[in-house]
Amino acid sequence: MLLGKWGQFHLLDAVRLLDGKGFTCFWLSGPDLWRITDCYFDVYNTWHYWSNVACVHRSYTKLAERMEIRFKKTLE
């Protein structure tokens, strides 16, 4: 499977790169969002399963706020 340059990044490196460019990233799991940005755990370094990551640029304030609200609801 071709992943482009993303296949060469470790998740933490990609999240840090995107954070530095103004993005907040989340694991996407059905209706749930789990924030990765500022919530990174060591177990992610050994996670080797297919998963979707959804990122939003923080300048899209309404969408970013909705995603953060969804994340907080996931934690409840």
mmCIF file of the N, C-alpha and C atoms, coordinates in Angstrom:
data_MODEL
# 
_entry.id   MODEL 
# 
loop_
_atom_site.group_PDB 
_atom_site.id 
_atom_site.type_symbol 
_atom_site.label_atom_id 
_atom_site.label_alt_id 
_atom_site.label_comp_id 
_atom_site.label_asym_id 
_atom_site.label_entity_id 
_atom_site.label_seq_id 
_atom_site.pdbx_PDB_ins_code 
_atom_site.Cartn_x 
_atom_site.Cartn_y 
_atom_site.Cartn_z 
_atom_site.occupancy 
_atom_site.B_iso_or_equiv 
_atom_site.pdbx_formal_charge 
_atom_site.auth_seq_id 
_atom_site.auth_comp_id 
_atom_site.auth_asym_id 
_atom_site.auth_atom_id 
_atom_site.pdbx_PDB_model_num 
ATOM 1   N N  . MET A 1 1  ? 0.841   -1.168 0.000  1.00 0.00 ? 1  MET A N  1 
ATOM 2   C CA . MET A 1 1  ? 0.000   0.000  0.000  1.00 0.00 ? 1  MET A CA 1 
ATOM 3   C C  . MET A 1 1  ? 0.892   1.239  0.000  1.00 0.00 ? 1  MET A C  1 
ATOM 4   N N  . LEU A 1 2  ? 0.606   2.170  -0.848 1.00 0.00 ? 2  LEU A N  1 
ATOM 5   C CA . LEU A 1 2  ? 1.363   3.415  -0.901 1.00 0.00 ? 2  LEU A CA 1 
ATOM 6   C C  . LEU A 1 2  ? 0.765   4.429  0.064  1.00 0.00 ? 2  LEU A C  1 
ATOM 7   N N  . LEU A 1 3  ? 1.580   4.959  0.921  1.00 0.00 ? 3  LEU A N  1 
ATOM 8   C CA . LEU A 1 3  ? 1.130   5.939  1.899  1.00 0.00 ? 3  LEU A CA 1 
ATOM 9   C C  . LEU A 1 3  ? 1.738   7.309  1.653  1.00 0.00 ? 3  LEU A C  1 
ATOM 10  N N  . GLY A 1 4  ? 2.485   7.453  0.595  1.00 0.00 ? 4  GLY A N  1 
ATOM 11  C CA . GLY A 1 4  ? 3.172   8.714  0.377  1.00 0.00 ? 4  GLY A CA 1 
ATOM 12  C C  . GLY A 1 4  ? 4.199   8.929  1.477  1.00 0.00 ? 4  GLY A C  1 
ATOM 13  N N  . LYS A 1 5  ? 4.514   10.158 1.746  1.00 0.00 ? 5  LYS A N  1 
ATOM 14  C CA . LYS A 1 5  ? 5.505   10.466 2.781  1.00 0.00 ? 5  LYS A CA 1 
ATOM 15  C C  . LYS A 1 5  ? 5.005   10.173 4.189  1.00 0.00 ? 5  LYS A C  1 
ATOM 16  N N  . TRP A 1 6  ? 3.670   10.098 4.386  1.00 0.00 ? 6  TRP A N  1 
ATOM 17  C CA . TRP A 1 6  ? 3.144   9.843  5.730  1.00 0.00 ? 6  TRP A CA 1 
ATOM 18  C C  . TRP A 1 6  ? 3.601   8.496  6.252  1.00 0.00 ? 6  TRP A C  1 
ATOM 19  N N  . GLY A 1 7  ? 3.832   7.536  5.390  1.00 0.00 ? 7  GLY A N  1 
ATOM 20  C CA . GLY A 1 7  ? 4.289   6.227  5.819  1.00 0.00 ? 7  GLY A CA 1 
ATOM 21  C C  . GLY A 1 7  ? 5.674   6.250  6.443  1.00 0.00 ? 7  GLY A C  1 
ATOM 22  N N  . GLN A 1 8  ? 6.413   7.336  6.239  1.00 0.00 ? 8  GLN A N  1 
ATOM 23  C CA . GLN A 1 8  ? 7.765   7.468  6.792  1.00 0.00 ? 8  GLN A CA 1 
ATOM 24  C C  . GLN A 1 8  ? 7.774   8.175  8.142  1.00 0.00 ? 8  GLN A C  1 
ATOM 25  N N  . PHE A 1 9  ? 6.635   8.708  8.573  1.00 0.00 ? 9  PHE A N  1 
ATOM 26  C CA . PHE A 1 9  ? 6.541   9.447  9.826  1.00 0.00 ? 9  PHE A CA 1 
ATOM 27  C C  . PHE A 1 9  ? 6.081   8.524  10.948 1.00 0.00 ? 9  PHE A C  1 
ATOM 28  N N  . HIS A 1 10 ? 6.613   8.749  12.126 1.00 0.00 ? 10 HIS A N  1 
ATOM 29  C CA . HIS A 1 10 ? 6.029   8.169  13.325 1.00 0.00 ? 10 HIS A CA 1 
ATOM 30  C C  . HIS A 1 10 ? 4.853   9.060  13.688 1.00 0.00 ? 10 HIS A C  1 
ATOM 31  N N  . LEU A 1 11 ? 3.856   8.495  14.321 1.00 0.00 ? 11 LEU A N  1 
ATOM 32  C CA . LEU A 1 11 ? 2.661   9.265  14.651 1.00 0.00 ? 11 LEU A CA 1 
ATOM 33  C C  . LEU A 1 11 ? 3.003   10.522 15.447 1.00 0.00 ? 11 LEU A C  1 
ATOM 34  N N  . LEU A 1 12 ? 3.847   10.399 16.468 1.00 0.00 ? 12 LEU A N  1 
ATOM 35  C CA . LEU A 1 12 ? 4.193   11.557 17.290 1.00 0.00 ? 12 LEU A CA 1 
ATOM 36  C C  . LEU A 1 12 ? 4.835   12.649 16.442 1.00 0.00 ? 12 LEU A C  1 
ATOM 37  N N  . ASP A 1 13 ? 5.717   12.269 15.520 1.00 0.00 ? 13 ASP A N  1 
ATOM 38  C CA . ASP A 1 13 ? 6.357   13.265 14.657 1.00 0.00 ? 13 ASP A CA 1 
ATOM 39  C C  . ASP A 1 13 ? 5.323   13.970 13.781 1.00 0.00 ? 13 ASP A C  1 
ATOM 40  N N  . ALA A 1 14 ? 4.383   13.202 13.237 1.00 0.00 ? 14 ALA A N  1 
ATOM 41  C CA . ALA A 1 14 ? 3.352   13.785 12.385 1.00 0.00 ? 14 ALA A CA 1 
ATOM 42  C C  . ALA A 1 14 ? 2.453   14.723 13.180 1.00 0.00 ? 14 ALA A C  1 
ATOM 43  N N  . VAL A 1 15 ? 2.058   14.302 14.385 1.00 0.00 ? 15 VAL A N  1 
ATOM 44  C CA . VAL A 1 15 ? 1.192   15.134 15.223 1.00 0.00 ? 15 VAL A CA 1 
ATOM 45  C C  . VAL A 1 15 ? 1.914   16.419 15.617 1.00 0.00 ? 15 VAL A C  1 
ATOM 46  N N  . ARG A 1 16 ? 3.185   16.306 15.967 1.00 0.00 ? 16 ARG A N  1 
ATOM 47  C CA . ARG A 1 16 ? 3.955   17.512 16.323 1.00 0.00 ? 16 ARG A CA 1 
ATOM 48  C C  . ARG A 1 16 ? 4.119   18.446 15.130 1.00 0.00 ? 16 ARG A C  1 
ATOM 49  N N  . LEU A 1 17 ? 4.389   17.881 13.963 1.00 0.00 ? 17 LEU A N  1 
ATOM 50  C CA . LEU A 1 17 ? 4.518   18.688 12.754 1.00 0.00 ? 17 LEU A CA 1 
ATOM 51  C C  . LEU A 1 17 ? 3.216   19.431 12.480 1.00 0.00 ? 17 LEU A C  1 
ATOM 52  N N  . LEU A 1 18 ? 2.106   18.716 12.530 1.00 0.00 ? 18 LEU A N  1 
ATOM 53  C CA . LEU A 1 18 ? 0.810   19.336 12.258 1.00 0.00 ? 18 LEU A CA 1 
ATOM 54  C C  . LEU A 1 18 ? 0.430   20.344 13.340 1.00 0.00 ? 18 LEU A C  1 
ATOM 55  N N  . ASP A 1 19 ? 0.741   20.043 14.594 1.00 0.00 ? 19 ASP A N  1 
ATOM 56  C CA . ASP A 1 19 ? 0.479   20.988 15.682 1.00 0.00 ? 19 ASP A CA 1 
ATOM 57  C C  . ASP A 1 19 ? 1.225   22.292 15.436 1.00 0.00 ? 19 ASP A C  1 
ATOM 58  N N  . GLY A 1 20 ? 2.467   22.190 15.016 1.00 0.00 ? 20 GLY A N  1 
ATOM 59  C CA . GLY A 1 20 ? 3.266   23.378 14.720 1.00 0.00 ? 20 GLY A CA 1 
ATOM 60  C C  . GLY A 1 20 ? 2.724   24.192 13.553 1.00 0.00 ? 20 GLY A C  1 
ATOM 61  N N  . LYS A 1 21 ? 1.918   23.550 12.714 1.00 0.00 ? 21 LYS A N  1 
ATOM 62  C CA . LYS A 1 21 ? 1.300   24.234 11.587 1.00 0.00 ? 21 LYS A CA 1 
ATOM 63  C C  . LYS A 1 21 ? -0.133  24.663 11.901 1.00 0.00 ? 21 LYS A C  1 
ATOM 64  N N  . GLY A 1 22 ? -0.532  24.508 13.171 1.00 0.00 ? 22 GLY A N  1 
ATOM 65  C CA . GLY A 1 22 ? -1.831  25.012 13.601 1.00 0.00 ? 22 GLY A CA 1 
ATOM 66  C C  . GLY A 1 22 ? -2.963  24.005 13.607 1.00 0.00 ? 22 GLY A C  1 
ATOM 67  N N  . PHE A 1 23 ? -2.634  22.711 13.514 1.00 0.00 ? 23 PHE A N  1 
ATOM 68  C CA . PHE A 1 23 ? -3.669  21.685 13.489 1.00 0.00 ? 23 PHE A CA 1 
ATOM 69  C C  . PHE A 1 23 ? -3.773  20.976 14.831 1.00 0.00 ? 23 PHE A C  1 
ATOM 70  N N  . THR A 1 24 ? -4.982  20.550 15.169 1.00 0.00 ? 24 THR A N  1 
ATOM 71  C CA . THR A 1 24 ? -5.226  19.662 16.302 1.00 0.00 ? 24 THR A CA 1 
ATOM 72  C C  . THR A 1 24 ? -5.715  18.349 15.714 1.00 0.00 ? 24 THR A C  1 
ATOM 73  N N  . CYS A 1 25 ? -5.136  17.232 16.178 1.00 0.00 ? 25 CYS A N  1 
ATOM 74  C CA . CYS A 1 25 ? -5.455  15.914 15.612 1.00 0.00 ? 25 CYS A CA 1 
ATOM 75  C C  . CYS A 1 25 ? -6.141  15.025 16.635 1.00 0.00 ? 25 CYS A C  1 
ATOM 76  N N  . PHE A 1 26 ? -7.023  14.180 16.120 1.00 0.00 ? 26 PHE A N  1 
ATOM 77  C CA . PHE A 1 26 ? -7.828  13.269 16.925 1.00 0.00 ? 26 PHE A CA 1 
ATOM 78  C C  . PHE A 1 26 ? -7.837  11.894 16.286 1.00 0.00 ? 26 PHE A C  1 
ATOM 79  N N  . TRP A 1 27 ? -7.928  10.832 17.114 1.00 0.00 ? 27 TRP A N  1 
ATOM 80  C CA . TRP A 1 27 ? -8.278  9.512  16.608 1.00 0.00 ? 27 TRP A CA 1 
ATOM 81  C C  . TRP A 1 27 ? -9.762  9.587  16.296 1.00 0.00 ? 27 TRP A C  1 
ATOM 82  N N  . LEU A 1 28 ? -10.175 9.025  15.201 1.00 0.00 ? 28 LEU A N  1 
ATOM 83  C CA . LEU A 1 28 ? -11.579 8.975  14.824 1.00 0.00 ? 28 LEU A CA 1 
ATOM 84  C C  . LEU A 1 28 ? -12.056 7.541  14.987 1.00 0.00 ? 28 LEU A C  1 
ATOM 85  N N  . SER A 1 29 ? -13.051 7.334  15.840 1.00 0.00 ? 29 SER A N  1 
ATOM 86  C CA . SER A 1 29 ? -13.571 5.994  16.110 1.00 0.00 ? 29 SER A CA 1 
ATOM 87  C C  . SER A 1 29 ? -15.092 6.080  16.168 1.00 0.00 ? 29 SER A C  1 
ATOM 88  N N  . GLY A 1 30 ? -15.734 5.797  15.055 1.00 0.00 ? 30 GLY A N  1 
ATOM 89  C CA . GLY A 1 30 ? -17.195 5.933  14.997 1.00 0.00 ? 30 GLY A CA 1 
ATOM 90  C C  . GLY A 1 30 ? -17.575 7.361  15.308 1.00 0.00 ? 30 GLY A C  1 
ATOM 91  N N  . PRO A 1 31 ? -18.493 7.556  16.257 1.00 0.00 ? 31 PRO A N  1 
ATOM 92  C CA . PRO A 1 31 ? -18.884 8.928  16.609 1.00 0.00 ? 31 PRO A CA 1 
ATOM 93  C C  . PRO A 1 31 ? -17.919 9.585  17.595 1.00 0.00 ? 31 PRO A C  1 
ATOM 94  N N  . ASP A 1 32 ? -16.946 8.817  18.067 1.00 0.00 ? 32 ASP A N  1 
ATOM 95  C CA . ASP A 1 32 ? -16.033 9.318  19.104 1.00 0.00 ? 32 ASP A CA 1 
ATOM 96  C C  . ASP A 1 32 ? -14.778 9.941  18.511 1.00 0.00 ? 32 ASP A C  1 
ATOM 97  N N  . LEU A 1 33 ? -14.282 10.939 19.201 1.00 0.00 ? 33 LEU A N  1 
ATOM 98  C CA . LEU A 1 33 ? -12.994 11.552 18.883 1.00 0.00 ? 33 LEU A CA 1 
ATOM 99  C C  . LEU A 1 33 ? -12.130 11.507 20.131 1.00 0.00 ? 33 LEU A C  1 
ATOM 100 N N  . TRP A 1 34 ? -10.896 11.081 19.952 1.00 0.00 ? 34 TRP A N  1 
ATOM 101 C CA . TRP A 1 34 ? -9.914  11.043 21.035 1.00 0.00 ? 34 TRP A CA 1 
ATOM 102 C C  . TRP A 1 34 ? -8.768  11.964 20.632 1.00 0.00 ? 34 TRP A C  1 
ATOM 103 N N  . ARG A 1 35 ? -8.583  13.062 21.350 1.00 0.00 ? 35 ARG A N  1 
ATOM 104 C CA . ARG A 1 35 ? -7.536  14.020 20.961 1.00 0.00 ? 35 ARG A CA 1 
ATOM 105 C C  . ARG A 1 35 ? -6.168  13.384 21.134 1.00 0.00 ? 35 ARG A C  1 
ATOM 106 N N  . ILE A 1 36 ? -5.336  13.546 20.111 1.00 0.00 ? 36 ILE A N  1 
ATOM 107 C CA . ILE A 1 36 ? -3.942  13.093 20.159 1.00 0.00 ? 36 ILE A CA 1 
ATOM 108 C C  . ILE A 1 36 ? -3.052  14.275 20.511 1.00 0.00 ? 36 ILE A C  1 
ATOM 109 N N  . THR A 1 37 ? -3.306  15.426 19.919 1.00 0.00 ? 37 THR A N  1 
ATOM 110 C CA . THR A 1 37 ? -2.524  16.628 20.194 1.00 0.00 ? 37 THR A CA 1 
ATOM 111 C C  . THR A 1 37 ? -2.644  16.959 21.673 1.00 0.00 ? 37 THR A C  1 
ATOM 112 N N  . ASP A 1 38 ? -1.519  17.086 22.347 1.00 0.00 ? 38 ASP A N  1 
ATOM 113 C CA . ASP A 1 38 ? -1.436  17.361 23.786 1.00 0.00 ? 38 ASP A CA 1 
ATOM 114 C C  . ASP A 1 38 ? -2.007  16.244 24.649 1.00 0.00 ? 38 ASP A C  1 
ATOM 115 N N  . CYS A 1 39 ? -2.288  15.089 24.071 1.00 0.00 ? 39 CYS A N  1 
ATOM 116 C CA . CYS A 1 39 ? -2.784  13.926 24.824 1.00 0.00 ? 39 CYS A CA 1 
ATOM 117 C C  . CYS A 1 39 ? -2.095  12.672 24.303 1.00 0.00 ? 39 CYS A C  1 
ATOM 118 N N  . TYR A 1 40 ? -0.818  12.740 24.054 1.00 0.00 ? 40 TYR A N  1 
ATOM 119 C CA . TYR A 1 40 ? -0.096  11.632 23.445 1.00 0.00 ? 40 TYR A CA 1 
ATOM 120 C C  . TYR A 1 40 ? 0.386   10.668 24.513 1.00 0.00 ? 40 TYR A C  1 
ATOM 121 N N  . PHE A 1 41 ? 0.180   9.374  24.277 1.00 0.00 ? 41 PHE A N  1 
ATOM 122 C CA . PHE A 1 41 ? 0.610   8.340  25.215 1.00 0.00 ? 41 PHE A CA 1 
ATOM 123 C C  . PHE A 1 41 ? 1.650   7.445  24.548 1.00 0.00 ? 41 PHE A C  1 
ATOM 124 N N  . ASP A 1 42 ? 2.572   6.920  25.332 1.00 0.00 ? 42 ASP A N  1 
ATOM 125 C CA . ASP A 1 42 ? 3.647   6.075  24.792 1.00 0.00 ? 42 ASP A CA 1 
ATOM 126 C C  . ASP A 1 42 ? 3.127   4.863  24.025 1.00 0.00 ? 42 ASP A C  1 
ATOM 127 N N  . VAL A 1 43 ? 1.976   4.345  24.407 1.00 0.00 ? 43 VAL A N  1 
ATOM 128 C CA . VAL A 1 43 ? 1.437   3.170  23.728 1.00 0.00 ? 43 VAL A CA 1 
ATOM 129 C C  . VAL A 1 43 ? 1.215   3.439  22.235 1.00 0.00 ? 43 VAL A C  1 
ATOM 130 N N  . TYR A 1 44 ? 1.021   4.690  21.868 1.00 0.00 ? 44 TYR A N  1 
ATOM 131 C CA . TYR A 1 44 ? 0.827   5.027  20.449 1.00 0.00 ? 44 TYR A CA 1 
ATOM 132 C C  . TYR A 1 44 ? 2.072   4.709  19.621 1.00 0.00 ? 44 TYR A C  1 
ATOM 133 N N  . ASN A 1 45 ? 3.226   4.646  20.259 1.00 0.00 ? 45 ASN A N  1 
ATOM 134 C CA . ASN A 1 45 ? 4.463   4.333  19.537 1.00 0.00 ? 45 ASN A CA 1 
ATOM 135 C C  . ASN A 1 45 ? 4.508   2.884  19.070 1.00 0.00 ? 45 ASN A C  1 
ATOM 136 N N  . THR A 1 46 ? 3.713   2.029  19.690 1.00 0.00 ? 46 THR A N  1 
ATOM 137 C CA . THR A 1 46 ? 3.708   0.613  19.311 1.00 0.00 ? 46 THR A CA 1 
ATOM 138 C C  . THR A 1 46 ? 2.396   0.197  18.663 1.00 0.00 ? 46 THR A C  1 
ATOM 139 N N  . TRP A 1 47 ? 1.500   1.126  18.458 1.00 0.00 ? 47 TRP A N  1 
ATOM 140 C CA . TRP A 1 47 ? 0.198   0.851  17.835 1.00 0.00 ? 47 TRP A CA 1 
ATOM 141 C C  . TRP A 1 47 ? 0.407   0.649  16.345 1.00 0.00 ? 47 TRP A C  1 
ATOM 142 N N  . HIS A 1 48 ? 0.060   -0.531 15.844 1.00 0.00 ? 48 HIS A N  1 
ATOM 143 C CA . HIS A 1 48 ? 0.296   -0.839 14.435 1.00 0.00 ? 48 HIS A CA 1 
ATOM 144 C C  . HIS A 1 48 ? -0.954  -1.372 13.752 1.00 0.00 ? 48 HIS A C  1 
ATOM 145 N N  . TYR A 1 49 ? -2.070  -0.752 14.003 1.00 0.00 ? 49 TYR A N  1 
ATOM 146 C CA . TYR A 1 49 ? -3.310  -1.147 13.377 1.00 0.00 ? 49 TYR A CA 1 
ATOM 147 C C  . TYR A 1 49 ? -3.840  0.010  12.543 1.00 0.00 ? 49 TYR A C  1 
ATOM 148 N N  . TRP A 1 50 ? -4.716  -0.327 11.601 1.00 0.00 ? 50 TRP A N  1 
ATOM 149 C CA . TRP A 1 50 ? -5.316  0.700  10.771 1.00 0.00 ? 50 TRP A CA 1 
ATOM 150 C C  . TRP A 1 50 ? -6.179  1.598  11.639 1.00 0.00 ? 50 TRP A C  1 
ATOM 151 N N  . SER A 1 51 ? -6.071  2.871  11.429 1.00 0.00 ? 51 SER A N  1 
ATOM 152 C CA . SER A 1 51 ? -6.884  3.823  12.167 1.00 0.00 ? 51 SER A CA 1 
ATOM 153 C C  . SER A 1 51 ? -6.985  5.095  11.354 1.00 0.00 ? 51 SER A C  1 
ATOM 154 N N  . ASN A 1 52 ? -8.012  5.844  11.621 1.00 0.00 ? 52 ASN A N  1 
ATOM 155 C CA . ASN A 1 52 ? -8.168  7.139  10.972 1.00 0.00 ? 52 ASN A CA 1 
ATOM 156 C C  . ASN A 1 52 ? -7.833  8.241  11.960 1.00 0.00 ? 52 ASN A C  1 
ATOM 157 N N  . VAL A 1 53 ? -7.153  9.236  11.472 1.00 0.00 ? 53 VAL A N  1 
ATOM 158 C CA . VAL A 1 53 ? -6.840  10.420 12.253 1.00 0.00 ? 53 VAL A CA 1 
ATOM 159 C C  . VAL A 1 53 ? -7.504  11.596 11.561 1.00 0.00 ? 53 VAL A C  1 
ATOM 160 N N  . ALA A 1 54 ? -8.230  12.387 12.336 1.00 0.00 ? 54 ALA A N  1 
ATOM 161 C CA . ALA A 1 54 ? -8.897  13.576 11.808 1.00 0.00 ? 54 ALA A CA 1 
ATOM 162 C C  . ALA A 1 54 ? -8.213  14.790 12.417 1.00 0.00 ? 54 ALA A C  1 
ATOM 163 N N  . CYS A 1 55 ? -7.793  15.716 11.567 1.00 0.00 ? 55 CYS A N  1 
ATOM 164 C CA . CYS A 1 55 ? -7.121  16.926 12.040 1.00 0.00 ? 55 CYS A CA 1 
ATOM 165 C C  . CYS A 1 55 ? -7.900  18.141 11.557 1.00 0.00 ? 55 CYS A C  1 
ATOM 166 N N  . VAL A 1 56 ? -7.899  19.173 12.377 1.00 0.00 ? 56 VAL A N  1 
ATOM 167 C CA . VAL A 1 56 ? -8.584  20.418 12.024 1.00 0.00 ? 56 VAL A CA 1 
ATOM 168 C C  . VAL A 1 56 ? -7.624  21.576 12.276 1.00 0.00 ? 56 VAL A C  1 
ATOM 169 N N  . HIS A 1 57 ? -7.591  22.510 11.346 1.00 0.00 ? 57 HIS A N  1 
ATOM 170 C CA . HIS A 1 57 ? -6.777  23.702 11.565 1.00 0.00 ? 57 HIS A CA 1 
ATOM 171 C C  . HIS A 1 57 ? -7.514  24.591 12.557 1.00 0.00 ? 57 HIS A C  1 
ATOM 172 N N  . ARG A 1 58 ? -6.796  25.077 13.552 1.00 0.00 ? 58 ARG A N  1 
ATOM 173 C CA . ARG A 1 58 ? -7.420  25.843 14.626 1.00 0.00 ? 58 ARG A CA 1 
ATOM 174 C C  . ARG A 1 58 ? -8.007  27.170 14.151 1.00 0.00 ? 58 ARG A C  1 
ATOM 175 N N  . SER A 1 59 ? -7.668  27.609 12.950 1.00 0.00 ? 59 SER A N  1 
ATOM 176 C CA . SER A 1 59 ? -8.279  28.827 12.413 1.00 0.00 ? 59 SER A CA 1 
ATOM 177 C C  . SER A 1 59 ? -9.734  28.582 12.007 1.00 0.00 ? 59 SER A C  1 
ATOM 178 N N  . TYR A 1 60 ? -10.109 27.311 11.821 1.00 0.00 ? 60 TYR A N  1 
ATOM 179 C CA . TYR A 1 60 ? -11.512 26.950 11.564 1.00 0.00 ? 60 TYR A CA 1 
ATOM 180 C C  . TYR A 1 60 ? -12.173 26.786 12.934 1.00 0.00 ? 60 TYR A C  1 
ATOM 181 N N  . THR A 1 61 ? -12.397 27.905 13.590 1.00 0.00 ? 61 THR A N  1 
ATOM 182 C CA . THR A 1 61 ? -12.761 27.899 15.006 1.00 0.00 ? 61 THR A CA 1 
ATOM 183 C C  . THR A 1 61 ? -14.043 27.125 15.304 1.00 0.00 ? 61 THR A C  1 
ATOM 184 N N  . LYS A 1 62 ? -15.055 27.259 14.478 1.00 0.00 ? 62 LYS A N  1 
ATOM 185 C CA . LYS A 1 62 ? -16.311 26.555 14.762 1.00 0.00 ? 62 LYS A CA 1 
ATOM 186 C C  . LYS A 1 62 ? -16.129 25.045 14.678 1.00 0.00 ? 62 LYS A C  1 
ATOM 187 N N  . LEU A 1 63 ? -15.460 24.575 13.638 1.00 0.00 ? 63 LEU A N  1 
ATOM 188 C CA . LEU A 1 63 ? -15.224 23.142 13.497 1.00 0.00 ? 63 LEU A CA 1 
ATOM 189 C C  . LEU A 1 63 ? -14.298 22.641 14.595 1.00 0.00 ? 63 LEU A C  1 
ATOM 190 N N  . ALA A 1 64 ? -13.236 23.383 14.885 1.00 0.00 ? 64 ALA A N  1 
ATOM 191 C CA . ALA A 1 64 ? -12.300 22.990 15.940 1.00 0.00 ? 64 ALA A CA 1 
ATOM 192 C C  . ALA A 1 64 ? -13.020 22.895 17.282 1.00 0.00 ? 64 ALA A C  1 
ATOM 193 N N  . GLU A 1 65 ? -13.908 23.839 17.554 1.00 0.00 ? 65 GLU A N  1 
ATOM 194 C CA . GLU A 1 65 ? -14.669 23.822 18.799 1.00 0.00 ? 65 GLU A CA 1 
ATOM 195 C C  . GLU A 1 65 ? -15.618 22.623 18.846 1.00 0.00 ? 65 GLU A C  1 
ATOM 196 N N  . ARG A 1 66 ? -16.265 22.315 17.739 1.00 0.00 ? 66 ARG A N  1 
ATOM 197 C CA . ARG A 1 66 ? -17.171 21.164 17.695 1.00 0.00 ? 66 ARG A CA 1 
ATOM 198 C C  . ARG A 1 66 ? -16.409 19.854 17.918 1.00 0.00 ? 66 ARG A C  1 
ATOM 199 N N  . MET A 1 67 ? -15.219 19.764 17.347 1.00 0.00 ? 67 MET A N  1 
ATOM 200 C CA . MET A 1 67 ? -14.418 18.553 17.530 1.00 0.00 ? 67 MET A CA 1 
ATOM 201 C C  . MET A 1 67 ? -13.955 18.428 18.977 1.00 0.00 ? 67 MET A C  1 
ATOM 202 N N  . GLU A 1 68 ? -13.577 19.529 19.585 1.00 0.00 ? 68 GLU A N  1 
ATOM 203 C CA . GLU A 1 68 ? -13.152 19.499 20.988 1.00 0.00 ? 68 GLU A CA 1 
ATOM 204 C C  . GLU A 1 68 ? -14.328 19.119 21.887 1.00 0.00 ? 68 GLU A C  1 
ATOM 205 N N  . ILE A 1 69 ? -15.524 19.617 21.595 1.00 0.00 ? 69 ILE A N  1 
ATOM 206 C CA . ILE A 1 69 ? -16.721 19.250 22.357 1.00 0.00 ? 69 ILE A CA 1 
ATOM 207 C C  . ILE A 1 69 ? -16.987 17.756 22.215 1.00 0.00 ? 69 ILE A C  1 
ATOM 208 N N  . ARG A 1 70 ? -16.863 17.236 20.989 1.00 0.00 ? 70 ARG A N  1 
ATOM 209 C CA . ARG A 1 70 ? -17.058 15.799 20.760 1.00 0.00 ? 70 ARG A CA 1 
ATOM 210 C C  . ARG A 1 70 ? -16.033 14.983 21.555 1.00 0.00 ? 70 ARG A C  1 
ATOM 211 N N  . PHE A 1 71 ? -14.790 15.452 21.587 1.00 0.00 ? 71 PHE A N  1 
ATOM 212 C CA . PHE A 1 71 ? -13.750 14.781 22.378 1.00 0.00 ? 71 PHE A CA 1 
ATOM 213 C C  . PHE A 1 71 ? -14.134 14.752 23.854 1.00 0.00 ? 71 PHE A C  1 
ATOM 214 N N  . LYS A 1 72 ? -14.578 15.875 24.389 1.00 0.00 ? 72 LYS A N  1 
ATOM 215 C CA . LYS A 1 72 ? -14.946 15.940 25.800 1.00 0.00 ? 72 LYS A CA 1 
ATOM 216 C C  . LYS A 1 72 ? -16.141 15.021 26.098 1.00 0.00 ? 72 LYS A C  1 
ATOM 217 N N  . LYS A 1 73 ? -17.085 14.918 25.145 1.00 0.00 ? 73 LYS A N  1 
ATOM 218 C CA . LYS A 1 73 ? -18.212 13.997 25.329 1.00 0.00 ? 73 LYS A CA 1 
ATOM 219 C C  . LYS A 1 73 ? -17.733 12.551 25.301 1.00 0.00 ? 73 LYS A C  1 
ATOM 220 N N  . THR A 1 74 ? -16.728 12.274 24.496 1.00 0.00 ? 74 THR A N  1 
ATOM 221 C CA . THR A 1 74 ? -16.155 10.931 24.448 1.00 0.00 ? 74 THR A CA 1 
ATOM 222 C C  . THR A 1 74 ? -15.587 10.549 25.817 1.00 0.00 ? 74 THR A C  1 
ATOM 223 N N  . LEU A 1 75 ? -15.022 11.517 26.509 1.00 0.00 ? 75 LEU A N  1 
ATOM 224 C CA . LEU A 1 75 ? -14.421 11.251 27.819 1.00 0.00 ? 75 LEU A CA 1 
ATOM 225 C C  . LEU A 1 75 ? -15.444 10.996 28.911 1.00 0.00 ? 75 LEU A C  1 
ATOM 226 N N  . GLU A 1 76 ? -16.689 11.430 28.687 1.00 0.00 ? 76 GLU A N  1 
ATOM 227 C CA . GLU A 1 76 ? -17.714 11.283 29.730 1.00 0.00 ? 76 GLU A CA 1 
ATOM 228 C C  . GLU A 1 76 ? -18.095 9.834  29.952 1.00 0.00 ? 76 GLU A C  1 
# 
